[in-house]
Structure formats: structure tokens, C-alpha cells
Amino acid sequence: MNIEYLRNFVKLTEYRSFSELAKHLPISQSTLSHQISQLEKDFGNVVLIKRTTKKFELTKAGEILLDYAEQIIHLYDSCILEVAETQDQILEVIVISASTIPGSHILPRFIADFRNKNPNVNFKIVVNNSKKSIDNLKNGLADFAGIGSFMGYKPSDFDYIKIGEDEFKFICSPHHDLLKDGDVNVGFNDLTRFPFIWREEGSGMRETFIEQFPDYDRLDIELEINDNDSIISTVSDSNYISIMSELMASKAESAGLIKTLKINDYPLIAKRSLFFLKLKNKRLSKFKKKFWDELSLSV
């Protein structure tokens, strides 16, 4: 019996759809289906899921396995942690899935400091949007997540640390038609005359912008781009405008790539908190717990 097959069986009961779960795993739908079929063989050719109904439904055998599978996975993971802690020189990898601002602008300094003090730890940071980062955390593809929005998930489902705050600014090219004699003070109506770029669905920046800036739908939205650097590049050489984290906009402006606009009607565009998450009550290995505890004391 393969422990990862059990993990995916438990996840399947949460998603209640082979196709939906496969979208969030590094395997295909057919591979996932094969794993469930193999589990059915391992337990004596039982049927775990009723495949003749339109809705997802477990058989009695499936319900029994689900109960035990959760216990087996917990015991297995606890055993792995305790065995690992007996090895003083074991190399541990901490995987963090984070959106751009936490992943590229906030967490690296904490990671570098921790790595200097703990040479047996390596970090892998995967930069995604907030939704993908939370999905990776929930699906066991990351130990922690850095996000700019909970994307509809309940904060109470996680343990989290506030690691910073972020304010949004409208940006344009240094040579944009909006800028008269270099003046960055403009009215919102002026913005609506030019094409607008924003982030893709699943982006915490886009989610916060929609929630806090009700006039967003008056903008001439023409493009979605899922990368802040690409947005800066597009804006810097065109008459497009966009929104950007103040943390990132200030660096791009210092490099002469963009100008940050001041909107007369809206002194505050939007503001959000940034968070570092782990699964609720998840037991952590020695170094993961140490990193979590040190981060919580540092911010």
C-alpha cells in the first residue's frame, strides 16, 4: 500500500471530483484514477467510490477506509518526524509557496538569516499567486504559504503570522500622456481614458483591489498579466496604466521604469495585510517549527 495513494484518496473525498483534484496535483486525472483502483485492489478488490451515480459518493468500504486513512497518515507523518529528529546532521528542506510580495520582497531576509544560523536547512520558494499558494499548502505541496489575500478561505482554518502591510498605487510610464510637465497628480476620470492592465484571477492583489476600490469597473480593462515584472515592462513602454504594490512600485520607479501616480479623488487606493500560513494545528518538524517560531518573534 502506497501512503501517497492514501493521501490522494483523502484529498479526493474533500474535492469530490477526480478532475478538480487533478488540477491541483502534479499528476494527471488518469494517474489519480489508477491510484484509487490500486487501493481498491490492495484492500481485496473492494469498491471505494460509487461510479454509477452523477454525484460523488463513497461506498461503505470507502467510508471505513477514509476514517482509517486519516489516522494512518497522521501516524506515518508523526513517525517520520520523530525518526528524523534522532539524526543531528539530517538535511531538511522547507518548501514555501508564496505570492510575489511575500515571496520576493519580505521573506528572503528572514530566510537568509535563518539559513546562516542553521546550515542543515535548505529552502525552496515557489512564487505563485495567493490562491495557488493556499492550494499548494492544503494539498501538501508546500510546508508554508505567503499570501496577500485569503481568497475566500476562512482565516480560522489556518495558523498565520502577519508579516507586513502593503498599499497599492496606480502606475504609468515616465513618458505617459497623463503626465503634464512631470506632474503625477491626476484625477480618476483621467485614468479611465487609458487602457488598464491588472493581474489574473487568483491574484491577491486583484482580489483586494476589487474589494476595496469599487470604481475599478470604470477602468478600461484590456489586459490580464500574471507577473508583476511583465506588467512593469508593459507599462514602461506604453500608454497602459496599472496598479502595483507600493513595495514593488518604489523599486521600479527608482530604476526609472515607471511613475507612481497620485489620484486626487482617492488618496488611498487599497491596503492589505500580508500573511505567512501553515495548516491549522499541523505538527511541524524541528527546523520547520523553529523557523515558524523565529519568524513570529521577528515581525
Backbone as a ProteinNet text record, in pm:
[ID]
protein_1_A
[PRIMARY]
MNIEYLRNFVKLTEYRSFSELAKHLPISQSTLSHQISQLEKDFGNVVLIKRTTKKFELTKAGEILLDYAEQIIHLYDSCILEVAETQDQILEVIVISASTIPGSHILPRFIADFRNKNPNVNFKIVVNNSKKSIDNLKNGLADFAGIGSFMGYKPSDFDYIKIGEDEFKFICSPHHDLLKDGDVNVGFNDLTRFPFIWREEGSGMRETFIEQFPDYDRLDIELEINDNDSIISTVSDSNYISIMSELMASKAESAGLIKTLKINDYPLIAKRSLFFLKLKNKRLSKFKKKFWDELSLSV
[TERTIARY]
84.8	0	88.6	59.2	137.5	74.9	153.2	99.4	49.3	114.6	70.5	-64	-91.9	-223	-330.3	-299	-392.9	-414.5	-306.1	-319.3	-414	-395.7	-478.1	-622.4	-642.2	-778.9	-850.1	-780.6	-839.3	-869.5	-775.1	-797.7	-915.8	-929.4	-1038.6	-1173.8	-1182	-1308.6	-1339.7	-1237.5	-1259.5	-1303.1	-1236.4	-1269.2	-1394	-1419.2	-1535.5	-1541.1	-1423.7	-1416.1	-1274.2	-1260	-1128.1	-1065.3	-1143.7	-1088.8	-1045.2	-1124.7	-1088.9	-963.6	-952.5	-833.2	-709.7	-722.8	-607.7	-550.2	-635.1	-587	-488.9	-497.7	-416.7	-306.1	-287.2	-181.7	-85	39.3	135.8	121.6	-1.8	-29.4	-155	-174.2	-290.1	-412.8	-528.9	-652.7	-648.2	-589.5	-581.8	-490.5	-381	-291.5	-362.5	-439	-515.6	-616.6	-685.1	-782.8	-715.7	-594.8	-519.1	-483.6	-446	-410.7	-529	-647.2	-766.2	-798.1	-783.9	-807.1	-708.8	-584.1	-483.2	-517.5	-567.1	-610.8	-723.6	-816.2	-927	-875.9	-771.1	-710.5	-638.7	-566.2	-491	-581.3	-706.1	-798	-897.3	-855.6	-934.7	-1036.8	-1001.9	-1091.4	-1226.5	-1222.6	-1344.9	-1372.9	-1491	-1526.4	-1531.6	-1452.6	-1445.5	-1538.4	-1561.6	-1643.1	-1749.4	-1873.9	-1982.1	-1967	-1933.2	-1905.9	-2027.4	-2140.9	-2260	-2351.1	-2320.2	-2404.3	-2338.3	-2419.1	-2366.6	-2294	-2333	-2265.6	-2158.4	-2058.8	-1951	-2004.6	-1988.3	-2041.9	-1953.4	-1913.4	-1833.7	-1921.8	-1867.7	-1934.7	-1907.7	-1966.9	-1940.8	-1792.6	-1731.5	-1588	-1507.1	-1551	-1482	-1487.9	-1602.4	-1617.6	-1526.4	-1516.3	-1428.6	-1282.7	-1243.2	-1104.6	-1071.4	-1163.6	-1138.5	-1105.2	-1181.1	-1157.7	-1018.8	-982.3	-851.5	-737.8	-762.7	-658	-608.5	-699.9	-660.2	-572.8	-606.2	-525.6	-389.2	-387.5	-261.9	-167.2	-220.2	-137.2	-79.3	-162.6	-114.8	-3.4	-22.5	79.5	207.2	193.1	309.5	390.7	321.7	391.1	457.1	389.7	447.8	571.8	567.5	682.2	800.8	774.2	880.1	948.5	868.1	923.7	1011.3	961.1	1035.7	1164.4	1160.2	1282	1383.2	1334.8	1424.2	1492.9	1421.4	1477	1586.9	1600.9	1710.4	1842.2	1833.9	1953	1997.7	2106.8	2152.3	2194.3	2246.2	2301.4	2208.9	2081.9	1992.1	1968.9	1965.1	1939	1788.2	1730.8	1586.2	1557.1	1456.2	1413.4	1278.4	1269.6	1145	1090.5	969.8	908.2	805.2	820.3	728	669.3	536.4	467.8	415.2	455.9	423.6	391.4	303.8	278.2	397.7	397.4	518.2	574.9	490.8	543.1	598.9	523.8	585.3	706.7	694.4	799.3	925.2	912.4	1028.9	1078	993.1	1029.9	1030.4	965.7	958.1	1029.5	997.3	1051.1	1200.8	1260	1401.3	1497.6	1478.9	1574.4	1563.3	1442.2	1425.1	1484.4	1464.9	1518	1670.6	1730.9	1877.4	1934.6	1871.4	1918.5	1907.1	1794.4	1773.8	1871.3	1892.5	1983.8	2126.9	2168.3	2303.3	2324.2	2218.3	2228.1	2201.6	2140.3	2102.4	2144.1	2271.7	2322.3	2265.3	2199.5	2140	2001.5	1960.8	1829	1843.9	1771.3	1759.9	1616.1	1598.3	1465.2	1437	1313.5	1265.7	1145	1157.1	1047.3	987.3	858.7	785.9	693.2	713.3	631.4	508.7	391.1	262	173.4	48.8	-43.7	-97.7	-176.9	-222.6	-307.9	-397.9	-485.6	-405.2	-313	-231.9	-145.9	-97	-13.2	-92.8	-218.4	-302.8	-337.7	-368.6	-398.3	-279.4	-157.4	-38.2	-22.2	-50.5	-42	-143.6	-267.6	-374	-350.8	-284	-262.6	-129.5	-60.6	63.2	182.1	172.8	283.7	375.5	340.2	423.2	405	509	501.6	435.7	459.7	405.7	359.7	280.6	238.3	250	293.7	295.2	193.3	97.3	-15.2	-46.9	-120.9	-170.9	-321	-387.1	-531.8	-567.2	-670.3	-713.6	-801.5	-835.1	-903.2	-1031.3	-1108	-1233.6	-1221.1	-1099.9	-1081.4	-1100.7	-1140.5	-1158	-1022	-985.4	-858.2	-850.2	-963.9	-965.3	-924.6	-917.2	-874.1	-721.6	-650.8	-504.8	-447.8	-322.6	-241.9	-166.3	-160.3	-95.7	-26.7	72.1	150.4	139	108.3	109.2	253.8	298.8	439.8	459.9	352.4	370	240.3	249	134.9	176.5	78.7	106	-1.1	40.1	-54.3	-39.3	-150.8	-148.2	-134	-65.8	-50.2	-80.3	-140.8	-153.1	-17.5	17.8	147.5	128.9	225.8	226.5	370.6	389.3	521.4	570.9	702.3	756.4	725.4	686.6	658.5	508.8	426.4	282.5	216.1	110.6	35	-33	-51.3	-111.7	-23.9	104.7	199.2	220.9	167.7	184.2	293.1	401.4	516.3	565.8	551.1	602.7	514.1	395.3	305.3	236.9	253.4	195.3	58.1	7	-126.1	-230.1	-320.1	-422.4	-556.9	-663.7	-796.9	-830.4	-922.6	-957.9	-1018.9	-1097.1	-1156	-1048.2	-932.7	-822.2	-773.8	-774.2	-727.3	-816.9	-946.8	-1041.6	-1025.3	-944.6	-924	-815.4	-746.8	-633.5	-652.5	-594.4	-609.4	-542.2	-605.5	-562.6	-523.4	-414.6	-369.2	-387.5	-438.2	-436.3	-395	-384.8	-340.1	-450.9	-413.4	-505.7	-595.2	-703.4	-787.5	-701.8	-721.7	-639.4	-532.4	-511.1	-413.8	-473.5	-397	-442	-453.3	-363.6	-369.1	-501.7	-538.1	-663.7	-783.2	-781.9	-891.8	-910.5	-800	-806.2	-851.8	-803.4	-840.1	-990.5	-1047.5	-1191.8	-1270.7	-1225	-1296.7	-1293.9	-1180.3	-1162.8	-1176.8	-1178	-1184.7	-1305.1	-1425.3	-1548.2	-1554.5	-1475.8	-1478.6	-1387.5	-1333.7	-1242.2	-1308.4	-1442.1	-1509.9	-1527.8	-1489.4	-1490.9	-1362	-1263	-1136.4	-1151.3	-1070.5	-1073.3	-982.4	-1034.9	-954.4	-934.5	-809.6	-780.2	-692.9	-608.6	-513.9	-511	-486.2	-452.6	-312.8	-226.4	-90.9	-60.4	-6.5	10.8	150.4	218.8	353.5	377.3	416.7	434.3	546.1	655.3	764.6	719.8	635	583.7	489.4	413.3	325.2	409.1	514.2	602.5	664.4	709.5	771	672.4	548	446.2	411.3	392.2	356.2	466.9	591.2	703.1	721.1	670.8	689.9	559	453.6	324.1	239.6	115.8	20.9	-72.8	-39.2	-115.9	-91.7	-190.5	-174.1	-203.4	-164.5	-189.8	-187.5	-210.4	-189	-71	-5.4	114.3	131.6	187.6	227	324.5	305.4	396.3	539.4	557.2	691.1	762.3	688.9	748	753.8	650.3	645.4	760.6	795.1	902.1	1036	1060.5	1185.7	1188.1	1074.4	1067.3	1079.4	1023.7	1032.3	1175.8	1244.2	1383.8	1472.3	1432.7	1508.1	1468.3	1374.1	1332.9	1237.1	1175.9	1089.8	946	897.6	758	749.6	629.5	598.9	479.2	483.9	370.9	279.8	151.1	54.8	-12.9	-49.5	-128.8	-267.1	-369.6	-505.4	-575.3	-610.4	-667.7	-793.4	-878.3	-1004.6	-986.7	-873.6	-852.4	-711.6	-692.6	-560.3	-516.8	-613.5	-584.1	-658	-583.7	-644.9	-692.5	-601.4	-633	-513.6	-541.7	-437.5	-468	-365.4	-387.4	-275.5	-305.6	-203.4	-149.4	-26.2	38.5	60.3	38.7	39.8	127.5	175.5	250.4	167.8	135.2	39.7	100.8	38.6	55.2	-81.8	-94.4	-221.2	-251.7	-377.2	-420.3	-374.6	-306.6	-262.5	-171.7	-110.8	-20.8	107.1	144.9	269.1	387	483.9	598.3	723.7	814.1	943.8	1024.1	1137.1	1218.3	1252.4	1306.3	1351.1	1235.4	1130.3	1013.5	949.9	939.2	884	974.6	1105	1199.6	1187.2	1173.5	1158.6	1028.1	919.5	789.7	798.3	858.8	867.4	954.3	1067.4	1156	1091.8	1019.2	951.8	845.2	770.6	663.7	717.5	841.3	902.4	971.6	996	1073.9	990.1	859.7	776.7	684.5
-119.6	0	124.8	217	339.2	452.4	513.7	618	739.1	768.9	882	854.5	726.1	692.2	721.3	689.2	718.3	867.8	944	1090.3	1142.3	1096.1	1144.4	1096.3	979.9	932.6	1026.5	1066.8	1159.9	1294.2	1343.4	1470.8	1459.7	1342.9	1322.7	1334.2	1287.8	1299.1	1444.2	1530.4	1672.5	1744.9	1714.8	1780.8	1720.6	1591.9	1519.8	1522.2	1523	1523.3	1486.7	1383.8	1344.9	1458.7	1521.5	1624.9	1747.6	1787.2	1905.5	1881.4	1764.2	1735	1728.5	1666.8	1652.1	1786.9	1891.6	2025.8	2079.1	2027.7	2079.5	1983.3	1877.5	1780	1770.9	1729.3	1715.6	1582.7	1530.3	1407.1	1426.9	1341.6	1352.8	1287.5	1314.7	1253.7	1101.4	1054.6	908.8	843.1	911.2	857.2	852.7	956.5	959.4	845	824.1	715.2	580	564.6	440.8	418.2	524.5	512.2	462.4	515.5	471.4	325.7	288.9	148.8	55.5	100.5	18.6	0.9	108	95.6	-6.6	-3.2	-99	-242.2	-263.6	-396.7	-434	-337.4	-362.8	-408.6	-362.4	-397.6	-506.2	-587.6	-706.4	-685.2	-600.8	-574	-517.2	-428.7	-361.8	-242.6	-186.3	-63.8	47.8	152.4	262.1	378.1	398.8	511.1	459.2	500.6	460.7	536.5	464.8	528.6	535.4	482.9	480.2	600	680.3	796.3	923.4	1026.6	1153.2	1231.4	1211.7	1281.5	1191.8	1254.7	1180	1116.8	984.3	914.4	796.1	788.9	677.4	557.3	438.8	316.6	299.6	198.1	169.9	141.9	66.4	37.3	166.5	258.3	385.9	468.3	467.6	542.4	485.8	352.8	289.4	324.1	312.4	343.1	489	580.8	722.4	746.1	683.7	700.3	650.6	533.2	476	546.3	588.5	653.8	780.1	858.3	981	948.3	842.6	800.8	748.3	668.2	610.6	721.3	819.3	929.4	1008.6	1034.2	1108.1	1032	901.7	820.3	813.1	797.7	789.4	918.2	1032.7	1161.4	1187.2	1147	1164.1	1078.4	956.8	866.5	924.2	976.3	1036.5	1149.9	1234.4	1347.3	1301.1	1205.5	1160.1	1088.9	1009.6	942	1044.8	1144.3	1247	1325	1347.2	1426.9	1354.1	1223.4	1149.5	1169.6	1227	1246.6	1392.7	1419	1556.7	1624.5	1548	1608.7	1597.5	1563.5	1546.5	1680.5	1677.7	1797.8	1808.3	1920.3	1939.8	2047.3	2022.3	2118.7	2176.1	2307.3	2376.6	2438.1	2397.3	2444	2551.8	2666.6	2778.5	2817.9	2818.9	2869.7	3008.1	3109.7	3246.6	3333.3	3430.4	3529.5	3625.1	3713.3	3788.6	3872.2	3951.6	4043.9	3968.1	3874.4	3797.1	3716.5	3650.6	3560	3627.1	3745.9	3812.5	3933.5	3989.8	4116.1	4114.2	4014.9	4013.9	3893.6	3773.4	3652.1	3629.7	3669.5	3635.2	3676.6	3791.7	3833.4	3744.9	3700.1	3609.8	3472.7	3429.9	3300.3	3301.8	3409	3418.1	3415.8	3487.7	3491.3	3353.4	3285.6	3153.2	3052.5	3061.8	2968.3	2984.9	3107.7	3131.2	3065.3	3062.8	3004.6	2854.7	2803.7	2661.5	2604.2	2573	2528.7	2395.3	2319.2	2192.3	2209.1	2332.8	2359.7	2425.7	2376.2	2441.5	2488	2593.7	2645.8	2636	2605	2610.9	2704.4	2817.4	2912.9	2905.1	2877.3	2873.2	2993.6	3083.7	3204.9	3178.1	3190.2	3174.8	3290.8	3293	3390	3335.4	3416.1	3377.7	3251	3239.4	3121.9	2994.9	2997.3	2879.6	2844.8	2946.4	2920.4	2851.4	2895.7	2830.1	2688.7	2672.1	2537.7	2444.2	2492.6	2410.1	2369.7	2463.1	2432.7	2325.8	2342.4	2247.7	2110.2	2107.2	1979.9	1914.4	1967.3	1904.7	1928.8	2027.1	2056.2	2163.9	2220.9	2321.7	2309.9	2347	2345.8	2472.4	2584	2713.2	2788.8	2893.3	2979.4	3125.3	3210.1	3354.5	3417.3	3492.2	3539.2	3686.3	3743.6	3879.6	3884.1	3768.1	3759.2	3614.1	3591.7	3455.2	3397.7	3477.3	3429.6	3350.8	3395.9	3329.6	3217.8	3172.7	3072.5	3137.3	3058.7	3109.8	3119.9	3238.4	3250.3	3154.6	3121.5	3031.4	2888.9	2858.2	2725	2710.8	2820.5	2820.4	2880.8	2847.7	2925.6	3026.4	3151.8	3250.4	3359.8	3420.1	3529.6	3647.4	3764.6	3885	3927.6	3933.1	3963.1	4100.4	4173.8	4306.7	4366.3	4487.7	4555.8	4610.5	4627.6	4665.1	4761.7	4869.6	4966.7	4968.5	4989.5	4988.5	5129.7	5139	5265.2	5244.8	5345.3	5344	5381.9	5316.5	5343.5	5368.2	5437.7	5460.4	5477.9	5490.9	5515.4	5654.3	5671.5	5806.5	5904	5849.4	5934	5932.6	5894.9	5878.1	6012.8	6006.6	6128	6190.6	6112	6165.4	6271.3	6257.5	6342.2	6474	6578.4	6711.1	6784.5	6812.4	6877.5	6798	6664.7	6578.2	6569	6634.4	6632.9	6497	6430.1	6296.2	6303.3	6423.1	6439.4	6440.7	6342.9	6330.2	6299.3	6318.9	6280.3	6140.4	6073.1	5936.5	5933.5	6033.9	6037.8	6036.4	6095.3	6093.4	5950.9	5869.6	5731.1	5649.6	5677.9	5596.3	5613.7	5709.8	5732.9	5643.5	5567.6	5488.4	5339.5	5251.1	5106.3	5064.8	4969.4	4927.4	4779.6	4747.5	4608.1	4571	4450.5	4402.1	4256.5	4202.5	4065.1	3966.1	3839.4	3732.5	3695.6	3622.4	3569	3477.5	3487.8	3411.5	3497.1	3616.3	3709.4	3780.2	3783.9	3855.2	4004.1	4057.4	4199.8	4233.6	4152.6	4176.7	4162.9	4061	4037.8	4157.6	4208.6	4322.8	4448.5	4469	4585.9	4589	4474.7	4466.8	4495.3	4439.5	4455.3	4599.4	4666.9	4796.7	4917.3	4893.3	5006.5	4985.9	5028.7	4997.6	5056.3	5160.8	5220.7	5150.4	5033.2	4962.9	4932.1	4909	4869.8	4986.3	5107.3	5220.1	5226.8	5149.8	5147.8	5071.4	5106.3	5040.5	4917	4809.6	4688.7	4615.2	4605.3	4542.6	4418.9	4411.7	4301	4240.1	4107.9	4038.3	3981	4006.7	3952.3	3894.8	3774	3706.6	3723.5	3831.6	3853	4002.5	4046.6	4189.5	4250.6	4177.6	4230.1	4254	4164.3	4181.2	4300.5	4324.4	4441.3	4568.7	4573.1	4689.9	4712.4	4605	4615.6	4669.5	4620.8	4666	4812.9	4850.4	4988.3	5085.3	5045.7	5138.5	5182.2	5102.3	5134.4	5161.3	5201.5	5217.6	5321.3	5337.1	5427.1	5350.4	5223.2	5145.7	5201.3	5182.4	5208.3	5079.7	5075.6	4956.1	4993.5	4895.1	4910.6	4822.8	4860.6	4788.2	4804	4702.1	4713.4	4828.7	4907.6	5019.6	4971	4852.1	4796.5	4774.6	4721	4693.4	4819.4	4903.2	5024.2	5118.2	5128.8	5220.8	5179	5047.3	4998.9	5023.7	4998.7	5020.3	5168.8	5253	5397.4	5447.2	5391.8	5429.8	5392.2	5284.9	5240.7	5317	5409.4	5490	5421	5310.5	5232.7	5282.4	5336.5	5379.2	5506.7	5562.7	5671.1	5629.4	5662	5637.6	5759.4	5736.6	5844.6	5874	5998.9	6039	6077.6	6005.1	6026.3	6125.2	6241.2	6347.1	6302	6222.5	6181.2	6065.8	5995.2	5875.3	5875.1	5941.9	5939.9	5799	5709.6	5569	5482.1	5403.8	5314.6	5185.9	5116.5	4992.8	4957.1	4885.6	4847.1	4707.4	4628.5	4491.2	4449.2	4344.7	4281.2	4159.8	4123.8	4007.3	3903.1	3775.4	3670.7	3551.7	3483.5	3358.5	3250.1	3143.3	3042.7	2904.4	2828.5	2683.3	2622.2	2494.3	2428.5	2430.1	2443.8	2454.4	2333.2	2361.4	2258.1	2151.9	2183.2	2085.3	2072.4	1949.7	1926.7	1949	2024.8	2058.8	1986.5	1961.9	1905	2008.2	1965.6	2050.6	2184.9	2182.8	2306.8	2389.4	2322.9	2399	2473.3	2407.2	2473.2	2587.8	2564.5	2668	2790.2	2767.2	2879.5	2954.7	2881.6	2942.8	3027.7	2971.1	3042.9	3167.3	3156.4	3271.8	3381.6	3342.3	3440.5	3514.6	3440.5	3503.2	3604.1	3583.5	3676.3	3792.8	3779.5	3880.7	3988.5	3959.4	4055.4	4132.2
0	0	0	-87.5	-103.6	-21.3	67.4	155.3	75.1	-38.7	-119.7	-185.8	-215.1	-269.1	-164.2	-38.9	69.7	85	75.8	86.4	-21.6	-142.7	-253.2	-241.8	-181.4	-156.1	-59.3	47.6	144.3	77.4	-3.1	-73.6	-169.4	-233.4	-328.1	-258.3	-134.9	-61.9	-25.6	-25.2	1.6	-125.8	-238.1	-364.5	-429.4	-403.2	-455.4	-608.4	-669.7	-815.5	-856.8	-942.6	-991.7	-1071.2	-1158.5	-1246	-1167	-1066.5	-987.6	-905.2	-843.3	-763.8	-852.8	-969.5	-1059.6	-1100.4	-1103.7	-1138.3	-1034.9	-912.6	-802.6	-761	-838.1	-808.8	-927.1	-900.3	-1010.1	-1085.1	-1092.1	-1165.3	-1248.6	-1347.9	-1435.3	-1371.4	-1429.4	-1380.5	-1395.9	-1504.5	-1525.7	-1422.5	-1386.6	-1283	-1148.7	-1117.5	-992.8	-989.8	-1101.5	-1110.4	-1090.5	-1149.3	-1131.6	-984.9	-913.9	-772.1	-689.3	-717.4	-642.6	-675.6	-802.7	-842.4	-773.4	-759	-691.3	-543.4	-480.3	-340.3	-327.9	-423.1	-419.8	-430.6	-512	-522.3	-393.2	-335.5	-212.4	-98.3	-98.2	10.4	-29.8	-125.5	-158.9	-266.9	-367.4	-480.6	-436.9	-337.3	-293.5	-385.7	-373.5	-443.7	-339.6	-360.6	-263.3	-298	-429	-474.1	-571.1	-550.5	-639.8	-771	-875.2	-1003.8	-1095.7	-1049.9	-1135	-1109.9	-1007	-976.2	-1029	-1052.2	-1103.6	-995.2	-870	-760.9	-700.1	-637.8	-573.4	-445.8	-433.8	-316.6	-280.2	-153.2	-104.9	-75.2	-96.9	-51.8	97.2	157.5	299.1	319.7	227.2	236.2	226.5	139.5	125.6	252.4	319.1	444.6	553.5	558.5	657.9	630.1	502	467.1	496.3	469.1	495.1	642	729.4	873.5	911.7	864	898.1	824.1	700.3	620.8	690	745.5	815	935.8	1007	1122.5	1078.6	971	921.4	875.8	801.3	752.1	868.9	969.7	1086.9	1158	1177.2	1244.9	1161.6	1031.2	942.9	947.9	936.8	938.6	1073.8	1182	1315.3	1331	1277.6	1283.8	1206.6	1086	1005.2	1080.7	1145.4	1219.4	1335.6	1411.7	1529.9	1490.9	1385	1338.7	1288.8	1214.4	1160.8	1272.3	1382	1491.5	1568.3	1542.8	1607.8	1533.9	1412.2	1331.3	1338.9	1406.5	1426.8	1296.8	1202.9	1081	960.4	984.2	870.7	799.9	667.7	588	565.4	604.9	591.9	487.6	406	304.1	345.8	350.5	383	254.8	217.7	93.1	125.4	61.7	81.7	-53.4	-62	-180.5	-144.6	-219.8	-181.2	-301.5	-279.5	-383.1	-390.5	-490.2	-525.3	-410.9	-345.2	-244.8	-123.1	-64	45.3	-0.4	-117.4	-163.1	-210.6	-269.9	-328.9	-251	-163.9	-101.2	52.2	113.6	260.3	321.1	274.8	337.1	315.7	200.9	177.3	287.8	350.2	453.8	578	611.2	724.7	693.3	568.9	527	528.9	477.3	474.8	615.4	706.8	845.7	910.2	887.8	946.7	887.3	756.8	688.2	738.7	767.9	819	955.2	1035.2	1168.7	1169.2	1060.7	1054.3	919.3	901.8	770.8	723.1	810.9	769.3	708.6	688.2	631.2	494.5	397.4	266.7	247.5	172.3	142.8	-5.8	-37.7	-175.4	-176.4	-245.5	-255.7	-395.4	-401.7	-528.6	-531.6	-629.1	-637.2	-723.5	-661.5	-727.8	-684.3	-731.4	-674.1	-541.2	-471.2	-337.4	-338.8	-436.7	-440.9	-461.8	-557.7	-585.5	-464.5	-393.8	-276.7	-166.6	-145	-44.5	-88.9	-218.2	-270.1	-249.9	-277	-258.1	-112	-21.2	121.7	159.5	116.6	151.9	89.7	-25.7	-95	-60.9	38.8	84.5	-5.7	-96.5	-186.8	-131.9	-17.3	48.4	198.9	273	419	472	402	441.2	316.3	338.8	228.5	271	177.6	199.1	106.3	161.6	80.1	104.4	8.7	22.5	37.6	30.4	48.9	78.5	161.9	192.7	82.3	-17.8	-139.2	-109.3	-10.3	21.2	122.6	152	256.2	393.2	491.6	626.4	695.5	743.5	817.2	935.1	993.3	1109.1	1073.5	943.2	900.1	904.9	934.7	931.7	1059.6	1085.9	1178.5	1092.9	1134.6	1048.7	1128.9	1062.7	1118.8	1023.6	1074.9	990.8	970.9	845.3	818	753.7	731.1	674.4	625.4	572.9	512	375.6	290.7	152.8	104.9	42.3	-13	-164.5	-235	-381.1	-435.7	-550.6	-621.1	-770.1	-832.5	-977.7	-1037.4	-1147.4	-1211	-1360.4	-1419	-1563.4	-1609.8	-1740.3	-1797.9	-1758.5	-1744.9	-1719.6	-1832.9	-1951.1	-2066.8	-2102.9	-2008.5	-2034.3	-2063.3	-2144.9	-2178.3	-2056.8	-1950.8	-1828.8	-1761.7	-1778	-1706	-1780.2	-1724.9	-1784.5	-1707.2	-1774.5	-1711.1	-1590	-1599.4	-1493.8	-1371.1	-1375	-1258.5	-1246.9	-1131.6	-1111.3	-1044.7	-1017.3	-959.5	-1071.2	-1068.6	-1172.2	-1107.4	-1183	-1138.3	-1186.1	-1116.4	-1156.6	-1296.3	-1330.6	-1465.4	-1573.5	-1542.6	-1639.7	-1663.7	-1559.7	-1573.2	-1665.4	-1662.3	-1739.1	-1889.2	-1933.4	-2076.9	-2136.2	-2048.2	-2095.9	-2063.8	-2146.4	-2122.1	-1991	-1924.8	-1790.9	-1791.9	-1721.1	-1702.9	-1556.3	-1532.2	-1394.4	-1390.8	-1268.5	-1250.2	-1281.7	-1290.2	-1324.1	-1205.3	-1233.3	-1125.5	-1038.2	-907.2	-814	-749.8	-807.2	-750.8	-629.5	-519.3	-400.7	-426.3	-510.9	-545.4	-615	-712.5	-784	-690.5	-606.1	-511.7	-418.5	-363.7	-272.5	-345.7	-466.5	-546.5	-572.4	-608.2	-633.6	-506.4	-394.4	-267.6	-216.9	-234.2	-168.8	-262	-390.7	-485	-576.5	-531.6	-606.8	-746.9	-775.1	-908.7	-1008.7	-970.8	-1061.1	-1195.1	-1192.1	-1316	-1413.5	-1372.1	-1465.2	-1547.7	-1508.7	-1581.3	-1712.8	-1809.9	-1941.1	-1936.2	-1876.6	-1854.8	-1987.1	-2030.3	-2159.8	-2147.9	-2042.5	-2034	-1893.7	-1888.9	-1765.1	-1781.9	-1686.4	-1690.3	-1551.8	-1548.5	-1419.8	-1360.2	-1396.9	-1346.3	-1332.9	-1212.4	-1187.9	-1272	-1291.6	-1373.5	-1517.1	-1568.1	-1704.8	-1713.5	-1607.1	-1604	-1606.9	-1526.2	-1524.4	-1662.2	-1724.2	-1856.4	-1959.7	-1954.2	-2049	-2026	-1900.8	-1867.5	-1905.8	-1881.7	-1900.7	-2045.5	-2140.5	-2282.5	-2356	-2282.8	-2348.3	-2275	-2322.6	-2256.7	-2163.8	-2135.2	-2037.6	-1898	-1810.3	-1667.8	-1592.2	-1466.3	-1387.1	-1239.5	-1152.4	-1008.8	-969.9	-863	-821.3	-670.3	-608.5	-468.9	-453.9	-348.9	-324.7	-307.3	-246.4	-226.7	-360	-457.1	-587.5	-673.2	-664.5	-746	-712.8	-583.6	-544.5	-603.8	-612.2	-671.1	-821.4	-886.6	-1031.4	-1064.4	-978	-1001.5	-982.1	-881.6	-858.6	-976.7	-1046.9	-1164.2	-1290.8	-1278	-1392	-1487.5	-1443.3	-1532	-1534.5	-1423.1	-1412.9	-1330	-1326.6	-1235.6	-1149.9	-1022.5	-933.2	-935.6	-960	-971.4	-837.2	-817	-701	-752.3	-705.1	-754	-661.7	-713.1	-630.8	-555.5	-622.9	-562	-462.8	-473.1	-391.2	-331.2	-217.6	-154.3	-114.3	-85.6	-56.9	-157.1	-234.6	-334.2	-267.4	-205.3	-134.1	-44.7	62.2	156.5	208.5	227.8	274.7	369	445.8	528.4	454.5	483.8	424.4	532.7	497.7	599.1	559.1	661.5	646.6	713.7	638.5	686.7	701.6	791.4	792.9	819.1	793.1	818.5	968.1	1001.4	1139.9	1221.3	1330.4	1426	1364.5	1248.7	1186.6	1268.1	1295.6	1367.6	1273.5	1319.6	1235.8	1281.6	1187.9	1222.4	1302	1354.1	1441.3	1377.6	1254.6	1193.3	1138	1090.9	1044	1161	1274.5	1392.7	1438.2	1432	1473.1	1382.5	1251.5	1158.6	1185.9	1206	1236	1363	1467.9	1595.1	1583.3	1512.7	1497.9	1414.6	1309.4	1225.5	1306.2	1388.6	1466	1566.8	1611.1	1705.9	1636.7	1505.9	1432.7	1366.9	1345.7	1272.3	1367.7
[MASK]
+++++++++++++++++++++++++++++++++++++++++++++++++++++++++++++++++++++++++++++++++++++++++++++++++++++++++++++++++++++++++++++++++++++++++++++++++++++++++++++++++++++++++++++++++++++++++++++++++++++++++++++++++++++++++++++++++++++++++++++++++++++++++++++++++++++++++++++++++++++++++++++++++++++++++++

